[in-house]
Amino acid sequence: MKVSKLFKMFISLNNSEINHSFKESIFNGLSPDGSLYYPKKINQLTNLINNITKFSNQEIGFIVMKSFTKDEIPDKSLKKIIEKTINFDFPIKKIENNIFSFELFHGPTLAFKDVGATFLANSLEYFTKDKILNILVATSGDTGAAVANSFYNKKNINVIILFPKNKISSFQQKQITTKGNNIYGLQVDGDFDECQALVKDAFKDKDLRNKFDISSANSINIGRWLPQIIYYFILFKELKKRRLEKNISVSIPSGNFGNICAGIMSQKMGLKFNKIIGSTNINDTIPRYLSSGVFKPNKTKRTISNAMDVSNPSNFSRIEKLFKNDFKLLTKKMISEKVTEIETKNEIKKIFKEFGYVLDPHGAVGLVGLKRNLYNNEVGVFFETAHPIKFLNSIKKIIKLKEDFFNISSNFNSEERIYSIKNNYKSLIKFIESIN
């Protein structure tokens, strides 16, 4: 399919002269200059917003993604992709007074990454014909599980998932390593940032990319990142149905900052939120940056909210672009909160004791960040980004739960198949060559 210049929808963050189509962008993962892709134009979806309660979640997903894919994917095919992507619920649950939990963990891998990963996998499958495509992805936990599930048995696609050894939960690791077939769980003796650096090195390696077709399934890939915008439209719909659509503040547990970036995008597309708060754990590069003006990632520290154990968030450069790379505007419009391990654990205890609701550690971080910034006249929403069962060992050390508290099976289909590499780029290259 030949794409006209009209549909060169994405530019490089570092070079606006680099213009690519949706297809080119999702296959490349990163722009040829090594930076992230960014939409040339962000469309206002006024009609959707004004009439949002009349639309189904799938119709909302179609309209949002159509604004970025244009006619590259015909409507009939795009609707099929959306049907495969949005086929579960996104409930809102009242926790206390004016505070609600937005549960994004009802998909197949029990984490919010399911929507983006599934959309990307089916989009790549739509465009992929007879050549082999290698998906490289680094994970701090939930991304790898969602990618493994979404890409499992996809024709002509190999998936290599780099995860930090002994730094993700046992549940998350099994979700990655028990699939088999075209899914390769690759443990690295390092942290998430080091795994991500190896992936980025591969995308910058022209010799490697001339030899193999490579793409990414991290939120650096626009096909993984942009579908997360759909959450915010669904959230707005659900609140409007309850006549709570005014004075909304939202708190997002933030690691690689892709989900909160999607939220800011939704504001640019017309949604009205008072505040969108990026709540981090003790890996607090962004809160420190917003207060000091100095961007200085520290060594990543391990926490019970491990999917947020990220010190150099890739998507933050997109957020800066959304605020025109104006630091004063950024600090005026954006809030980011650091939440300690003690605060996270105490919030899990408090909410369970008072309301019988089990927070996952990431949701707990989001809730603490929300409470610090919520006014009495506002509706507060925090994102629950993963099911608590994925962090059961940590949670059971904080609160007492019966073994059958969660009515969810954690059985896995097969034995783990784990591959290991040294924490260097040559080891990654050898592994890629060995499976192609």
C-alpha positions, -999 to +999 in steps of 0.1 A: +000+000+000+015+033-011+010+061+015+007+097+001+026+126+017-007+137+032-004+109+057+031+115+068+017+121+103+048+118+125+080+137+129+112+132+149+113+151+182+148+163+172+142+169+135+109+181+121+123+174+086+119+137+093+083+129+083+070+093+085+036+075+081+020+056+109+032+023+094+068+035+090+068+049+126+055+017+143+080-004+123+109+018+131+101+022+168+125+051+170+131+078+144+162+072+123+180+100+142+175+080+175+148+102+189+111+096+195+083+101+171+057+128+177+024+137+160+027+165+135-009+175+144-031+168+174-067+170+164-095+183+186-123+157+190-150+182+200-180+162+186-168+130+205-164+149+237-197+168+235-216+135+228-194+110+246-221+092+266-237+081+233-205+062+222-194+027+232-158+022+244-149+006+211-164+035+191-144+059+213-112+039+206-119+039+169-124+077+167-093+084+188-070+061+168-085+072+134-072+107+141-037+093+141-038+065+115-060+084+090-066+062+059-035+040+063-057+013+079-091+011+063-120+017+086-132-019+085-097-032+095-092-005+121-125-014+137-114-051+139-082-041+155-101-020+181-125-048+187-096-071+196-080-044+217-110-031+238-129-062+248-129-058+285-142-034+311-126-003+327-147+002+359-146+032+382-150+024+419-157+050+446-131+046+474-139+075+497-158+108+495-148+124+462-120+099+453-124+071+427-102+043+415-101+038+377-093+001+373-073-006+341-063-041+350-092-062+337-074-073+305-057-106+298-024-098+317-041-078+345-023-045+337-030-013+318-004-022+292-029-046+275-046-019+254-014-004+239+003-038+234-027-054+218-033-025+194+003-024+184+005-062+179-025-063+157-014-032+137+020-047+130+003-080+120-019-061+096+011-045+079+035-075+081+035-098+051+063-123+045+093-109+062+104-116+098+100-087+122+119-087+155+103-069+184+127-057+210+113-045+243+126-036+278+103-041+307+102-032+344+074-058+348+040-052+332+050-042+297+067-075+291+037-095+302+013-075+280+036-077+250+042-114+255+004-120+255-004-097+227+022-109+203+021-146+211+018-167+180+017-137+157+029-148+123+065-137+112+071-118+145+099-127+170+095-110+204+126-104+226+117-091+261+146-078+282+139-078+319+162-071+349+172-102+367+155-106+402+139-071+399+103-080+387+077-100+405+076-138+401+041-134+387+053-109+361+083-131+351+061-162+346+038-142+324+068-134+301+087-167+303+060-194+301+046-185+267+073-200+245+071-202+207+079-167+193+083-151+228+118-149+242+122-138+279+158-124+282+170-117+317+198-091+320+220-087+351+211-050+356+182-026+361+154-015+338+173+016+326+202-006+315+178-030+297+162+000+280+197+014+270+205-019+253+172-017+233+180+019+223+215+009+212+200-017+189+178+009+172+207+032+167+228+004+151+225+009+113+244-023+106+220-044+127+190-027+112+203-033+077+206-070+085+173-075+105+139-058+106+135-044+142+108-026+160+098-019+196+068-025+218+077-001+246+058+031+250+086+047+229+067+032+200+037+054+190+016+023+184+020+014+220+018+049+234-011+066+216-038+040+224-034+049+260-052+082+252-084+061+249-084+056+287-089+093+294-119+095+270-135+065+286-128+080+320-145+112+310-175+093+297-179+074+329-177+105+350-201+124+328-226+096+331-224+102+369-226+140+363-191+143+377-174+157+346-164+191+361-134+198+383-116+165+376-081+158+389-063+127+379-032+110+393-011+086+372+015+062+387+044+071+365+076+052+356+084+057+319+058+086+318+040+072+287+006+070+304+007+105+318+020+118+285-011+102+269-033+121+294-017+154+285-023+145+248-060+140+257-061+175+271-047+188+238-075+169+221-101+188+241-107+170+274-109+192+305-090+181+335-080+204+363-048+186+370-029+155+358-004+144+384+026+122+377+031+103+409+065+084+412+081+062+437+115+070+452+129+070+416+121+106+415+140+122+386+110+142+373+098+156+407+134+167+414+137+182+379+105+202+382+116+217+415+153+223+406+155+226+369+183+200+369+176+168+351+199+143+369+188+106+370+201+087+399+209+050+401+176+032+399+164+018+433+142-012+437+107-008+452+075-027+457+060-007+428+086-022+405+070-013+372+079+023+381+115+017+389+127+039+362+152+068+366+154+080+330+118+081+316+119+080+278+085+097+273+094+128+292+108+144+261+074+141+245+059+158+275+084+187+271+074+190+235+037+192+245+047+222+266+067+237+237+100+229+255+092+258+278+104+249+313+084+277+330+052+266+312+060+229+321+064+237+358+032+258+358+011+231+342+026+198+354+027+183+389+049+154+398+050+139+433+075+116+450+060+089+472+082+069+496+080+032+503+066+039+538+039+061+524+030+035+498+027+007+524+008+029+548-017+038+521-023+001+513-029-006+550-052+025+555-074+018+524-078-019+532-086-012+569-112+015+562-128+004+529-118-032+523-102-022+490-068-037+481-045-013+463-017-025+442+016-007+451+014+015+419-022+025+426-012+033+462+015+057+449-010+073+426-035+078+455-010+094+478+000+118+450-036+126+443-045+133+480-017+158+482-031+179+454-069+174+457-092+202+467-126+196+484-146+207+453-128+184+430-134+149+418-102+129+423-093+098+402-062+076+406-053+050+381-050+014+393-026+002+367-022-035+377-041-061+396-029-066+432-025-103+427+006-096+405+023-082+437+007-106+462+040-115+480+046-078+488+010-070+497+007-100+521+036-085+541+016-053+545-020-066+550-035-100+560-053-116+531-069-150+528-053-173+502-085-172+481-091-135+485-086-129+448-108-152+427-082-153+399-063-182+387-025-177+386-018-210+369+006-208+339+006-231+309+041-244+309+075-243+325+095-211+324+119-207+294+145-181+305+174-169+284+202-149+299+227-124+285+255-103+300+248-066+305+265-056+273+255-049+237+275-076+221+256-102+241+223-089+228+235-089+192+246-125+195+212-135+208+193-117+180+215-134+155+209-168+171+171-167+166+171-153+131 
